[in-house]
Amino acid sequence: MGLKYAVLTSVTRDDLADGGAAHFAATIKAVKENGAMVEVLVPDFLGDLDAVARVVGAGPAVFNHNLETVPQLYPSVRSKADYGRSLKVLAEAKRIGSAIFGNDFRTKSGLMLGLGETENQLIAVFKDLAVTGVDIITLGQYLRPTRRQLPVREYVHPDTFDRLGNMAKEIGIGTVFSAPLIRSSFNAEEAFGTTISGANRT
């Protein structure tokens, strides 16, 4: 296919003992053997840090785990997830990846806006992500897939996305993609490239 950069993800596999980490690792290695760089978007593996280490050890260029929203909204938005656990996953991925691959390894996370979060809550999340060493974040508008999902509380103005993106950079996130239609894998190769070149994006 001539791919140079691939993003790998899956449904959450809590039915597997390792949360699917072995499948992620094997797929990363196979894709890399065919000449493409790999970014993975993974679940929290229920906090299994051995699973995180297995995925990171396979050598993805970017390890992505999305926080999705602020911790105050987890009970309604991510009832089976845990904010602190997700931060630990990102921090451990950064620690292991940096030790093995140095500056060639990146971590990434993303948030959906418009679910009822406040600006101060978002700023607190940016600070938490900066502390964990996350290199890239994406901020996009939550859109309701069907009537069975949560309703949109707010359609955030593009100017607000710009302002929040600048705040995240000022707090210490190196690369930020922030706009209503941004999604987690938006321009993934470009996002990785900006962290290498040292450029910042909003």
N, C-alpha and C positions, 0 to 999 in steps of 0.2 A: 504493500500500500504506500510505501514511501513516507511513512510517518516519521516526524522528527521529535514530536512531543505528544504523549498520551496521558489522559486523565483516567484513572481507574477508580471505580466505586462499586458498591453493592448494597443490597438491602441489608439490614441488620441481621446477623446470624447468631443470635443468642442461644439458638438450639445447638450450636457446636461448642465443644469444650473450650476452644481457643477463640471463639467469636469469629472464626474465619481467617485468623491471622496467617495460618499456613497457606491458605489459598491466595491471599494477597501477596505473600512473600514469593510464592512460586510464580505468580503471574508477573510480578515486577521483574524478576530475573529473566523470564522468558521474553518479555518485551524489550528489555535492555539488550539481550543477546542479539536482537534483530535491529539494533542501532538507534532506538528511540529513547529519549529521556522520559521519565515517568513521574507523574504526580499522583498521589493516592488521596482519596477522600474517604475517611474511615469512621466507623462508630467509636464509642468509648470503650469497647471490649469489656464492659462492666467493671472498668478500673483495673483490669489485668495488665500489669506493667510488663510482664513477660511477653504477652501478646504484642504490646507496643514495640518492645525491643526486637521481636522477630520481624515485624514489618519494617522497622527502621534499618535493621541489619541487612535487609535485601537491597538497600541502596536507592530508594526513591530520591529524586532531586527535591521534591516538596512533600511534606507530610501535612495533610489538611484534615482538621477536625473542627466542625462548625459548632460554635456555642449557640447559634440561632437567635437567641434573645437574651434579655437581662435576667438575672437570677430571680427577681421578684415575680416574673411571669412563668417560671418553670412549672409550677403546679398546674397551670391551665394549658400551657403551650407544649411543654416537654415533661409530662408527668412521670415518665419512666426513666428520665435522665437526672443527673445531679451536676449542678454547676461546678462545684469544687472538684468533683471527679474528672470532669472534662478538662479543667485547668491543669490537673495533675498529669493527664494524658499528654497534653501539649508540652508541659514543662519537661516531662520525662523524654518525650520524643526529641526535644531540642537538646537536652543533655547528652543523650546517647548519640544522636546524629552528629553533633558538633565534635564529640570525642573521636568518632570514627572517620568522619568525612571533612571535618573542619569547616571552612567558610563556603564549601560547595553545597551545604545542606540547608534547607529552609523549612520553616513551619508556617502554617497559614490557618486562618479561621474566618468565619463569616457570620453576619447577623442580618436578620430580616427586620425591617422597620415598619411601623404602622400597626403594631399589635397592642399598643397602649403603654409603651415604655416612655420614660421621661428623659430629658436631655442629661440630667444629673446621673441617672442610672446608666446611661450609655457611656458617659465619661468615666464612671467607675469601672465599667467593663474594659474600656480602652486601657486604663491604667493596669488592670489585672493582666491583660494580654501583653502589655509592654514588659511587665515584671517576668512573665514566663518566657520572654524572648521571641515572641511571635514576630515574624518578618513581614507578613502580608496579611491584610484583611480586606474583605469585601463587604460592602453595605448596600443592600437592595431593598426595594419595596415588597412587603408581603402582599401576595395576591391570593385570594380565596379560591382553591381549586374547584370545590363543589360546595353545595349548601350544607354538607355534613361536616365541613371544617369550620374553624373559627372565623368569624366575620372580620373584615378589615375595620380597624378602629379609626385609622387616619391615613389619608393619602399624603405622604410627606412631600413637601415642595422641593423641587430640584435645588433651589438655593440652600435649603436646609441640609440636603445631602452634601453639598459643597462645603458648607461650614463645618459639619460634623467630620468630614474627611480631613479637613485642615486641622481640626482639634486632635484627631487621632494621630496625625503626623507630629504635631507639636508635643504630644505626650510621649512619643517615642516609637511609633510604628513606622517602619521605613517605607513601605509601599502600601498605598490605600487606593482601592477602586470604589467610589461612592457615587451612586446615581440610582434613580428608580428602577431601571431595568437590569442593573448589575446582578449577576448570579455567581454562585461560588466558583464555578469553573470559567467565568468570563475572561477571555483573553489570557488563559492560564500561562501559556508560554511567554507572552509579553510581560505578565506580572513577574514571572521568575526572572526574566531578562533584566527588568529594571532593578532587581535586588543585586544583580551581578554588576551592573553599570553604576549603581549608586544613585540613579535618578529616582525621583518621587513622582507618583501619579495620583491625581484625584479625578 
